[in-house]
Amino acid sequence: MTEFPEQVVLLSDTGEHIGVADKALVHTTDTALHLAFSCHVYNADGHVLVTRRALGKITWPGVWTNSFCGHPVPGENLADAITRRAQHELGITISDVSVVLPDFRYRAIDSSGIVENEICPVYRAVTADTPAPNPDEVAEFEWVDPHSLHTAVAATPFAFSPWLGWQLQQLDAQ
């Protein structure tokens, strides 16, 4: 069976789908705007799962971030993409998926010069599973009190992905 490269959905500045591109080729120093998502996963105790990106990641290797992120493939709805990515990155099933920041958008430049440029709705989900991370995606994980996460990101923003800090700011403003 031939495996095809994963593709992302390219977007116009107004968020309209304008094409597709190979994921491996889209993240450069001049990244085209594309569709993504972020998800914050909670457990029954109200703790949020934070993950440390694998050291082999192209962008922001080794930084702490939200539970997981990803890109829907062309034609895939976001709910299915989120469920797929939770299983792929963390080996978990999720439920109660709901959008918390439907219009989140960001552009950030990593220390290597690679640009993230995404319209990236942010979701919240729940799991009863113990994560079993994919080592290509996640170096480590922790369940943390949400207030403690806010305090840590405010005190040491360099240790976290920029999008996590911006998401927390916008969630606080709601």
PyMOL CGO cylinders between C-alpha atoms (Angstrom):
from pymol import cmd
from pymol.cgo import CYLINDER

trace = [
    CYLINDER, 0.00, 0.00, 0.00, 1.39, 3.42, -0.95, 0.3, 1, 1, 1, 1, 1, 1,
    CYLINDER, 1.39, 3.42, -0.95, 1.33, 6.02, 1.79, 0.3, 1, 1, 1, 1, 1, 1,
    CYLINDER, 1.33, 6.02, 1.79, 0.53, 9.57, 0.75, 0.3, 1, 1, 1, 1, 1, 1,
    CYLINDER, 0.53, 9.57, 0.75, 2.00, 12.64, 2.45, 0.3, 1, 1, 1, 1, 1, 1,
    CYLINDER, 2.00, 12.64, 2.45, -0.25, 14.32, 5.00, 0.3, 1, 1, 1, 1, 1, 1,
    CYLINDER, -0.25, 14.32, 5.00, -1.80, 17.49, 3.64, 0.3, 1, 1, 1, 1, 1, 1,
    CYLINDER, -1.80, 17.49, 3.64, -3.10, 20.67, 5.28, 0.3, 1, 1, 1, 1, 1, 1,
    CYLINDER, -3.10, 20.67, 5.28, -5.89, 23.00, 4.21, 0.3, 1, 1, 1, 1, 1, 1,
    CYLINDER, -5.89, 23.00, 4.21, -4.65, 26.38, 2.97, 0.3, 1, 1, 1, 1, 1, 1,
    CYLINDER, -4.65, 26.38, 2.97, -6.76, 29.42, 3.84, 0.3, 1, 1, 1, 1, 1, 1,
    CYLINDER, -6.76, 29.42, 3.84, -7.28, 32.93, 2.54, 0.3, 1, 1, 1, 1, 1, 1,
    CYLINDER, -7.28, 32.93, 2.54, -6.85, 35.82, 4.95, 0.3, 1, 1, 1, 1, 1, 1,
    CYLINDER, -6.85, 35.82, 4.95, -10.60, 35.69, 5.53, 0.3, 1, 1, 1, 1, 1, 1,
    CYLINDER, -10.60, 35.69, 5.53, -10.53, 31.97, 6.38, 0.3, 1, 1, 1, 1, 1, 1,
    CYLINDER, -10.53, 31.97, 6.38, -11.81, 30.54, 3.10, 0.3, 1, 1, 1, 1, 1, 1,
    CYLINDER, -11.81, 30.54, 3.10, -10.37, 27.23, 1.89, 0.3, 1, 1, 1, 1, 1, 1,
    CYLINDER, -10.37, 27.23, 1.89, -8.15, 28.02, -1.11, 0.3, 1, 1, 1, 1, 1, 1,
    CYLINDER, -8.15, 28.02, -1.11, -6.16, 24.83, -1.59, 0.3, 1, 1, 1, 1, 1, 1,
    CYLINDER, -6.16, 24.83, -1.59, -4.03, 22.14, 0.01, 0.3, 1, 1, 1, 1, 1, 1,
    CYLINDER, -4.03, 22.14, 0.01, -0.32, 21.61, 0.58, 0.3, 1, 1, 1, 1, 1, 1,
    CYLINDER, -0.32, 21.61, 0.58, 1.88, 18.84, 1.91, 0.3, 1, 1, 1, 1, 1, 1,
    CYLINDER, 1.88, 18.84, 1.91, 2.28, 19.35, 5.66, 0.3, 1, 1, 1, 1, 1, 1,
    CYLINDER, 2.28, 19.35, 5.66, 6.00, 18.62, 5.44, 0.3, 1, 1, 1, 1, 1, 1,
    CYLINDER, 6.00, 18.62, 5.44, 6.46, 21.46, 2.93, 0.3, 1, 1, 1, 1, 1, 1,
    CYLINDER, 6.46, 21.46, 2.93, 4.16, 24.11, 4.40, 0.3, 1, 1, 1, 1, 1, 1,
    CYLINDER, 4.16, 24.11, 4.40, 6.06, 24.93, 7.63, 0.3, 1, 1, 1, 1, 1, 1,
    CYLINDER, 6.06, 24.93, 7.63, 8.93, 27.13, 6.43, 0.3, 1, 1, 1, 1, 1, 1,
    CYLINDER, 8.93, 27.13, 6.43, 10.24, 30.63, 7.01, 0.3, 1, 1, 1, 1, 1, 1,
    CYLINDER, 10.24, 30.63, 7.01, 7.32, 31.81, 4.84, 0.3, 1, 1, 1, 1, 1, 1,
    CYLINDER, 7.32, 31.81, 4.84, 4.47, 29.56, 6.01, 0.3, 1, 1, 1, 1, 1, 1,
    CYLINDER, 4.47, 29.56, 6.01, 1.15, 29.95, 4.21, 0.3, 1, 1, 1, 1, 1, 1,
    CYLINDER, 1.15, 29.95, 4.21, -1.94, 30.51, 6.35, 0.3, 1, 1, 1, 1, 1, 1,
    CYLINDER, -1.94, 30.51, 6.35, -3.56, 27.14, 7.04, 0.3, 1, 1, 1, 1, 1, 1,
    CYLINDER, -3.56, 27.14, 7.04, -6.16, 25.43, 9.23, 0.3, 1, 1, 1, 1, 1, 1,
    CYLINDER, -6.16, 25.43, 9.23, -5.20, 23.81, 12.52, 0.3, 1, 1, 1, 1, 1, 1,
    CYLINDER, -5.20, 23.81, 12.52, -6.68, 23.19, 15.98, 0.3, 1, 1, 1, 1, 1, 1,
    CYLINDER, -6.68, 23.19, 15.98, -5.56, 23.07, 19.60, 0.3, 1, 1, 1, 1, 1, 1,
    CYLINDER, -5.56, 23.07, 19.60, -7.12, 21.00, 22.35, 0.3, 1, 1, 1, 1, 1, 1,
    CYLINDER, -7.12, 21.00, 22.35, -6.95, 21.27, 26.15, 0.3, 1, 1, 1, 1, 1, 1,
    CYLINDER, -6.95, 21.27, 26.15, -7.80, 17.94, 27.78, 0.3, 1, 1, 1, 1, 1, 1,
    CYLINDER, -7.80, 17.94, 27.78, -9.11, 17.69, 31.35, 0.3, 1, 1, 1, 1, 1, 1,
    CYLINDER, -9.11, 17.69, 31.35, -9.49, 14.74, 33.71, 0.3, 1, 1, 1, 1, 1, 1,
    CYLINDER, -9.49, 14.74, 33.71, -12.22, 14.03, 36.29, 0.3, 1, 1, 1, 1, 1, 1,
    CYLINDER, -12.22, 14.03, 36.29, -10.25, 15.95, 38.94, 0.3, 1, 1, 1, 1, 1, 1,
    CYLINDER, -10.25, 15.95, 38.94, -10.35, 19.13, 36.84, 0.3, 1, 1, 1, 1, 1, 1,
    CYLINDER, -10.35, 19.13, 36.84, -6.65, 19.00, 36.00, 0.3, 1, 1, 1, 1, 1, 1,
    CYLINDER, -6.65, 19.00, 36.00, -5.51, 19.94, 32.50, 0.3, 1, 1, 1, 1, 1, 1,
    CYLINDER, -5.51, 19.94, 32.50, -3.00, 17.87, 30.56, 0.3, 1, 1, 1, 1, 1, 1,
    CYLINDER, -3.00, 17.87, 30.56, 0.09, 19.72, 29.38, 0.3, 1, 1, 1, 1, 1, 1,
    CYLINDER, 0.09, 19.72, 29.38, 2.66, 18.11, 27.13, 0.3, 1, 1, 1, 1, 1, 1,
    CYLINDER, 2.66, 18.11, 27.13, 6.29, 18.76, 26.33, 0.3, 1, 1, 1, 1, 1, 1,
    CYLINDER, 6.29, 18.76, 26.33, 6.90, 18.64, 22.60, 0.3, 1, 1, 1, 1, 1, 1,
    CYLINDER, 6.90, 18.64, 22.60, 9.29, 15.93, 21.43, 0.3, 1, 1, 1, 1, 1, 1,
    CYLINDER, 9.29, 15.93, 21.43, 12.86, 17.05, 20.81, 0.3, 1, 1, 1, 1, 1, 1,
    CYLINDER, 12.86, 17.05, 20.81, 12.58, 15.90, 17.18, 0.3, 1, 1, 1, 1, 1, 1,
    CYLINDER, 12.58, 15.90, 17.18, 9.72, 18.31, 16.38, 0.3, 1, 1, 1, 1, 1, 1,
    CYLINDER, 9.72, 18.31, 16.38, 10.49, 20.84, 13.63, 0.3, 1, 1, 1, 1, 1, 1,
    CYLINDER, 10.49, 20.84, 13.63, 8.99, 23.77, 15.53, 0.3, 1, 1, 1, 1, 1, 1,
    CYLINDER, 8.99, 23.77, 15.53, 9.32, 24.51, 19.23, 0.3, 1, 1, 1, 1, 1, 1,
    CYLINDER, 9.32, 24.51, 19.23, 11.05, 21.23, 20.15, 0.3, 1, 1, 1, 1, 1, 1,
    CYLINDER, 11.05, 21.23, 20.15, 11.13, 20.54, 23.88, 0.3, 1, 1, 1, 1, 1, 1,
    CYLINDER, 11.13, 20.54, 23.88, 8.73, 23.30, 24.95, 0.3, 1, 1, 1, 1, 1, 1,
    CYLINDER, 8.73, 23.30, 24.95, 5.66, 22.71, 27.08, 0.3, 1, 1, 1, 1, 1, 1,
    CYLINDER, 5.66, 22.71, 27.08, 2.31, 23.32, 25.44, 0.3, 1, 1, 1, 1, 1, 1,
    CYLINDER, 2.31, 23.32, 25.44, -1.39, 22.51, 25.55, 0.3, 1, 1, 1, 1, 1, 1,
    CYLINDER, -1.39, 22.51, 25.55, -2.50, 18.87, 25.46, 0.3, 1, 1, 1, 1, 1, 1,
    CYLINDER, -2.50, 18.87, 25.46, -2.21, 18.49, 21.69, 0.3, 1, 1, 1, 1, 1, 1,
    CYLINDER, -2.21, 18.49, 21.69, -2.53, 20.28, 18.37, 0.3, 1, 1, 1, 1, 1, 1,
    CYLINDER, -2.53, 20.28, 18.37, -2.98, 19.17, 14.81, 0.3, 1, 1, 1, 1, 1, 1,
    CYLINDER, -2.98, 19.17, 14.81, -4.29, 19.81, 11.34, 0.3, 1, 1, 1, 1, 1, 1,
    CYLINDER, -4.29, 19.81, 11.34, -7.42, 18.39, 9.77, 0.3, 1, 1, 1, 1, 1, 1,
    CYLINDER, -7.42, 18.39, 9.77, -6.69, 16.75, 6.45, 0.3, 1, 1, 1, 1, 1, 1,
    CYLINDER, -6.69, 16.75, 6.45, -8.65, 18.02, 3.44, 0.3, 1, 1, 1, 1, 1, 1,
    CYLINDER, -8.65, 18.02, 3.44, -12.30, 16.99, 3.76, 0.3, 1, 1, 1, 1, 1, 1,
    CYLINDER, -12.30, 16.99, 3.76, -12.01, 15.96, 7.43, 0.3, 1, 1, 1, 1, 1, 1,
    CYLINDER, -12.01, 15.96, 7.43, -14.25, 17.70, 9.95, 0.3, 1, 1, 1, 1, 1, 1,
    CYLINDER, -14.25, 17.70, 9.95, -12.57, 19.16, 13.01, 0.3, 1, 1, 1, 1, 1, 1,
    CYLINDER, -12.57, 19.16, 13.01, -14.27, 16.82, 15.51, 0.3, 1, 1, 1, 1, 1, 1,
    CYLINDER, -14.27, 16.82, 15.51, -12.91, 13.77, 13.68, 0.3, 1, 1, 1, 1, 1, 1,
    CYLINDER, -12.91, 13.77, 13.68, -9.46, 15.36, 13.35, 0.3, 1, 1, 1, 1, 1, 1,
    CYLINDER, -9.46, 15.36, 13.35, -9.34, 16.12, 17.09, 0.3, 1, 1, 1, 1, 1, 1,
    CYLINDER, -9.34, 16.12, 17.09, -10.35, 12.56, 17.99, 0.3, 1, 1, 1, 1, 1, 1,
    CYLINDER, -10.35, 12.56, 17.99, -7.77, 11.15, 15.55, 0.3, 1, 1, 1, 1, 1, 1,
    CYLINDER, -7.77, 11.15, 15.55, -4.99, 13.37, 16.87, 0.3, 1, 1, 1, 1, 1, 1,
    CYLINDER, -4.99, 13.37, 16.87, -5.76, 12.60, 20.55, 0.3, 1, 1, 1, 1, 1, 1,
    CYLINDER, -5.76, 12.60, 20.55, -5.28, 8.92, 19.77, 0.3, 1, 1, 1, 1, 1, 1,
    CYLINDER, -5.28, 8.92, 19.77, -2.18, 9.48, 17.61, 0.3, 1, 1, 1, 1, 1, 1,
    CYLINDER, -2.18, 9.48, 17.61, -0.29, 11.83, 19.97, 0.3, 1, 1, 1, 1, 1, 1,
    CYLINDER, -0.29, 11.83, 19.97, -1.45, 10.66, 23.38, 0.3, 1, 1, 1, 1, 1, 1,
    CYLINDER, -1.45, 10.66, 23.38, -3.09, 7.25, 22.95, 0.3, 1, 1, 1, 1, 1, 1,
    CYLINDER, -3.09, 7.25, 22.95, -6.28, 8.55, 24.56, 0.3, 1, 1, 1, 1, 1, 1,
    CYLINDER, -6.28, 8.55, 24.56, -9.95, 8.67, 23.74, 0.3, 1, 1, 1, 1, 1, 1,
    CYLINDER, -9.95, 8.67, 23.74, -11.74, 11.93, 24.45, 0.3, 1, 1, 1, 1, 1, 1,
    CYLINDER, -11.74, 11.93, 24.45, -15.32, 13.03, 25.04, 0.3, 1, 1, 1, 1, 1, 1,
    CYLINDER, -15.32, 13.03, 25.04, -17.29, 16.22, 25.62, 0.3, 1, 1, 1, 1, 1, 1,
    CYLINDER, -17.29, 16.22, 25.62, -15.35, 18.03, 22.89, 0.3, 1, 1, 1, 1, 1, 1,
    CYLINDER, -15.35, 18.03, 22.89, -16.40, 21.68, 22.72, 0.3, 1, 1, 1, 1, 1, 1,
    CYLINDER, -16.40, 21.68, 22.72, -14.96, 24.76, 21.08, 0.3, 1, 1, 1, 1, 1, 1,
    CYLINDER, -14.96, 24.76, 21.08, -13.80, 27.45, 23.53, 0.3, 1, 1, 1, 1, 1, 1,
    CYLINDER, -13.80, 27.45, 23.53, -12.01, 29.88, 21.17, 0.3, 1, 1, 1, 1, 1, 1,
    CYLINDER, -12.01, 29.88, 21.17, -13.59, 29.48, 17.73, 0.3, 1, 1, 1, 1, 1, 1,
    CYLINDER, -13.59, 29.48, 17.73, -11.71, 32.42, 16.17, 0.3, 1, 1, 1, 1, 1, 1,
    CYLINDER, -11.71, 32.42, 16.17, -8.21, 31.88, 17.58, 0.3, 1, 1, 1, 1, 1, 1,
    CYLINDER, -8.21, 31.88, 17.58, -5.54, 32.81, 15.05, 0.3, 1, 1, 1, 1, 1, 1,
    CYLINDER, -5.54, 32.81, 15.05, -1.83, 33.30, 15.47, 0.3, 1, 1, 1, 1, 1, 1,
    CYLINDER, -1.83, 33.30, 15.47, 1.49, 33.76, 13.73, 0.3, 1, 1, 1, 1, 1, 1,
    CYLINDER, 1.49, 33.76, 13.73, 4.71, 32.93, 15.58, 0.3, 1, 1, 1, 1, 1, 1,
    CYLINDER, 4.71, 32.93, 15.58, 8.34, 32.50, 14.59, 0.3, 1, 1, 1, 1, 1, 1,
    CYLINDER, 8.34, 32.50, 14.59, 10.40, 29.79, 16.23, 0.3, 1, 1, 1, 1, 1, 1,
    CYLINDER, 10.40, 29.79, 16.23, 14.09, 30.33, 17.09, 0.3, 1, 1, 1, 1, 1, 1,
    CYLINDER, 14.09, 30.33, 17.09, 15.07, 28.43, 13.92, 0.3, 1, 1, 1, 1, 1, 1,
    CYLINDER, 15.07, 28.43, 13.92, 13.09, 30.93, 11.81, 0.3, 1, 1, 1, 1, 1, 1,
    CYLINDER, 13.09, 30.93, 11.81, 10.23, 28.56, 10.99, 0.3, 1, 1, 1, 1, 1, 1,
    CYLINDER, 10.23, 28.56, 10.99, 6.85, 30.26, 11.04, 0.3, 1, 1, 1, 1, 1, 1,
    CYLINDER, 6.85, 30.26, 11.04, 3.56, 28.95, 12.39, 0.3, 1, 1, 1, 1, 1, 1,
    CYLINDER, 3.56, 28.95, 12.39, 0.69, 30.78, 10.64, 0.3, 1, 1, 1, 1, 1, 1,
    CYLINDER, 0.69, 30.78, 10.64, -2.65, 29.26, 11.55, 0.3, 1, 1, 1, 1, 1, 1,
    CYLINDER, -2.65, 29.26, 11.55, -6.32, 29.81, 12.00, 0.3, 1, 1, 1, 1, 1, 1,
    CYLINDER, -6.32, 29.81, 12.00, -6.56, 27.48, 14.94, 0.3, 1, 1, 1, 1, 1, 1,
    CYLINDER, -6.56, 27.48, 14.94, -9.86, 27.02, 16.81, 0.3, 1, 1, 1, 1, 1, 1,
    CYLINDER, -9.86, 27.02, 16.81, -9.25, 25.92, 20.40, 0.3, 1, 1, 1, 1, 1, 1,
    CYLINDER, -9.25, 25.92, 20.40, -11.20, 23.05, 21.96, 0.3, 1, 1, 1, 1, 1, 1,
    CYLINDER, -11.20, 23.05, 21.96, -11.71, 21.58, 25.39, 0.3, 1, 1, 1, 1, 1, 1,
    CYLINDER, -11.71, 21.58, 25.39, -12.20, 17.84, 25.94, 0.3, 1, 1, 1, 1, 1, 1,
    CYLINDER, -12.20, 17.84, 25.94, -12.31, 15.28, 28.74, 0.3, 1, 1, 1, 1, 1, 1,
    CYLINDER, -12.31, 15.28, 28.74, -10.62, 11.90, 29.11, 0.3, 1, 1, 1, 1, 1, 1,
    CYLINDER, -10.62, 11.90, 29.11, -10.62, 9.13, 31.69, 0.3, 1, 1, 1, 1, 1, 1,
    CYLINDER, -10.62, 9.13, 31.69, -7.57, 7.52, 30.05, 0.3, 1, 1, 1, 1, 1, 1,
    CYLINDER, -7.57, 7.52, 30.05, -3.95, 7.52, 31.16, 0.3, 1, 1, 1, 1, 1, 1,
    CYLINDER, -3.95, 7.52, 31.16, -1.91, 9.00, 28.33, 0.3, 1, 1, 1, 1, 1, 1,
    CYLINDER, -1.91, 9.00, 28.33, 0.48, 6.73, 26.44, 0.3, 1, 1, 1, 1, 1, 1,
    CYLINDER, 0.48, 6.73, 26.44, 2.32, 9.38, 24.37, 0.3, 1, 1, 1, 1, 1, 1,
    CYLINDER, 2.32, 9.38, 24.37, 3.77, 8.83, 20.92, 0.3, 1, 1, 1, 1, 1, 1,
    CYLINDER, 3.77, 8.83, 20.92, 7.49, 9.59, 21.46, 0.3, 1, 1, 1, 1, 1, 1,
    CYLINDER, 7.49, 9.59, 21.46, 7.71, 11.25, 18.03, 0.3, 1, 1, 1, 1, 1, 1,
    CYLINDER, 7.71, 11.25, 18.03, 5.20, 13.84, 19.28, 0.3, 1, 1, 1, 1, 1, 1,
    CYLINDER, 5.20, 13.84, 19.28, 5.48, 14.10, 23.07, 0.3, 1, 1, 1, 1, 1, 1,
    CYLINDER, 5.48, 14.10, 23.07, 8.55, 13.94, 25.31, 0.3, 1, 1, 1, 1, 1, 1,
    CYLINDER, 8.55, 13.94, 25.31, 6.63, 14.09, 28.60, 0.3, 1, 1, 1, 1, 1, 1,
    CYLINDER, 6.63, 14.09, 28.60, 3.30, 15.11, 30.10, 0.3, 1, 1, 1, 1, 1, 1,
    CYLINDER, 3.30, 15.11, 30.10, 1.80, 16.33, 33.36, 0.3, 1, 1, 1, 1, 1, 1,
    CYLINDER, 1.80, 16.33, 33.36, -1.70, 16.78, 34.75, 0.3, 1, 1, 1, 1, 1, 1,
    CYLINDER, -1.70, 16.78, 34.75, -1.75, 20.22, 36.38, 0.3, 1, 1, 1, 1, 1, 1,
    CYLINDER, -1.75, 20.22, 36.38, -4.13, 22.51, 38.18, 0.3, 1, 1, 1, 1, 1, 1,
    CYLINDER, -4.13, 22.51, 38.18, -5.32, 25.14, 35.65, 0.3, 1, 1, 1, 1, 1, 1,
    CYLINDER, -5.32, 25.14, 35.65, -4.45, 28.01, 38.01, 0.3, 1, 1, 1, 1, 1, 1,
    CYLINDER, -4.45, 28.01, 38.01, -0.92, 26.63, 38.45, 0.3, 1, 1, 1, 1, 1, 1,
    CYLINDER, -0.92, 26.63, 38.45, -0.56, 26.44, 34.66, 0.3, 1, 1, 1, 1, 1, 1,
    CYLINDER, -0.56, 26.44, 34.66, -1.52, 30.12, 34.31, 0.3, 1, 1, 1, 1, 1, 1,
    CYLINDER, -1.52, 30.12, 34.31, 1.01, 31.04, 37.00, 0.3, 1, 1, 1, 1, 1, 1,
    CYLINDER, 1.01, 31.04, 37.00, 3.79, 29.00, 35.36, 0.3, 1, 1, 1, 1, 1, 1,
    CYLINDER, 3.79, 29.00, 35.36, 3.16, 30.43, 31.88, 0.3, 1, 1, 1, 1, 1, 1,
    CYLINDER, 3.16, 30.43, 31.88, 3.12, 33.99, 33.25, 0.3, 1, 1, 1, 1, 1, 1,
    CYLINDER, 3.12, 33.99, 33.25, 6.36, 33.43, 35.20, 0.3, 1, 1, 1, 1, 1, 1,
    CYLINDER, 6.36, 33.43, 35.20, 8.30, 31.54, 32.52, 0.3, 1, 1, 1, 1, 1, 1,
    CYLINDER, 8.30, 31.54, 32.52, 6.76, 32.18, 29.08, 0.3, 1, 1, 1, 1, 1, 1,
    CYLINDER, 6.76, 32.18, 29.08, 9.96, 31.03, 27.34, 0.3, 1, 1, 1, 1, 1, 1,
    CYLINDER, 9.96, 31.03, 27.34, 9.34, 27.46, 28.56, 0.3, 1, 1, 1, 1, 1, 1,
    CYLINDER, 9.34, 27.46, 28.56, 5.93, 27.28, 26.84, 0.3, 1, 1, 1, 1, 1, 1,
    CYLINDER, 5.93, 27.28, 26.84, 4.68, 27.50, 23.28, 0.3, 1, 1, 1, 1, 1, 1,
    CYLINDER, 4.68, 27.50, 23.28, 3.62, 31.04, 22.37, 0.3, 1, 1, 1, 1, 1, 1,
    CYLINDER, 3.62, 31.04, 22.37, 0.18, 29.83, 21.30, 0.3, 1, 1, 1, 1, 1, 1,
    CYLINDER, 0.18, 29.83, 21.30, -0.49, 28.37, 24.76, 0.3, 1, 1, 1, 1, 1, 1,
    CYLINDER, -0.49, 28.37, 24.76, 0.20, 31.74, 26.39, 0.3, 1, 1, 1, 1, 1, 1,
    CYLINDER, 0.20, 31.74, 26.39, -2.04, 33.56, 23.92, 0.3, 1, 1, 1, 1, 1, 1,
    CYLINDER, -2.04, 33.56, 23.92, -4.81, 30.99, 24.32, 0.3, 1, 1, 1, 1, 1, 1,
    CYLINDER, -4.81, 30.99, 24.32, -4.74, 31.31, 28.10, 0.3, 1, 1, 1, 1, 1, 1,
    CYLINDER, -4.74, 31.31, 28.10, -4.90, 35.11, 27.84, 0.3, 1, 1, 1, 1, 1, 1,
    CYLINDER, -4.90, 35.11, 27.84, -7.93, 34.93, 25.57, 0.3, 1, 1, 1, 1, 1, 1,
    CYLINDER, -7.93, 34.93, 25.57, -9.63, 32.32, 27.75, 0.3, 1, 1, 1, 1, 1, 1,
    CYLINDER, -9.63, 32.32, 27.75, -9.05, 34.55, 30.81, 0.3, 1, 1, 1, 1, 1, 1,
    CYLINDER, -9.05, 34.55, 30.81, -10.66, 37.48, 28.97, 0.3, 1, 1, 1, 1, 1, 1,
    CYLINDER, -10.66, 37.48, 28.97, -13.91, 35.53, 28.40, 0.3, 1, 1, 1, 1, 1, 1,
]
cmd.load_cgo(trace, "trace")
